[in-house]
């Protein structure tokens, strides 16, 4: 089983890192053995970021 709870990722950008971008905010999920899941969403919605956090 894979379980993820309340995962978040914030990037800071700009001069002196004043601007914060929440790429992923409070994501929770469980995947049981044998289940097949997919992440879908618009470009820039945080799919790749979430996968990198999990792996």
C-alpha positions as CSV (number, residue, x, y, z in Angstrom):
1,X,0.0,0.0,0.0
2,X,1.1,3.5,-0.8
3,X,-0.3,6.2,1.5
4,X,0.4,10.0,1.2
5,X,-1.0,12.4,3.8
6,X,-1.2,16.2,3.7
7,X,1.6,16.7,1.2
8,X,2.4,20.2,0.2
9,X,5.2,21.9,-1.9
10,X,5.9,25.6,-2.1
11,X,8.3,27.3,-4.5
12,X,9.7,30.8,-3.8
13,X,10.5,33.0,-6.8
14,X,11.4,36.5,-7.6
15,X,13.7,39.0,-6.1
16,X,14.6,38.0,-2.5
17,X,12.2,35.1,-2.8
18,X,9.2,37.2,-1.9
19,X,6.6,35.5,-4.2
20,X,5.4,32.0,-3.1
21,X,3.8,29.5,-5.4
22,X,1.9,26.6,-3.9
23,X,2.5,23.8,-6.4
24,X,0.8,21.2,-4.3
25,X,-1.4,21.8,-1.3
26,X,-2.6,19.3,1.3
27,X,-2.8,16.3,-1.0
28,X,-3.8,12.9,0.6
29,X,-4.3,9.6,-1.2
30,X,-4.1,5.8,-0.7
31,X,-3.3,3.3,-3.3
32,X,-3.8,-0.4,-2.5
33,X,-1.9,-3.3,-3.9
34,X,-3.1,-4.1,-7.4
35,X,-4.9,-0.8,-7.9
36,X,-4.1,1.3,-11.0
37,X,-4.4,5.1,-10.6
38,X,-3.6,8.1,-12.8
39,X,-3.1,11.8,-12.1
40,X,-4.8,14.1,-14.5
41,X,-5.0,17.8,-14.7
42,X,-4.2,20.9,-16.6
43,X,-0.6,21.9,-17.5
44,X,1.1,23.4,-14.5
45,X,-1.3,21.9,-11.9
46,X,1.4,20.0,-10.0
47,X,1.1,16.5,-11.3
48,X,4.8,16.1,-11.9
49,X,5.7,17.8,-8.6
50,X,3.5,15.4,-6.7
51,X,5.0,12.4,-8.5
52,X,8.5,13.6,-7.6
53,X,7.6,14.0,-4.0
54,X,6.1,10.5,-3.8
55,X,9.1,8.8,-5.6
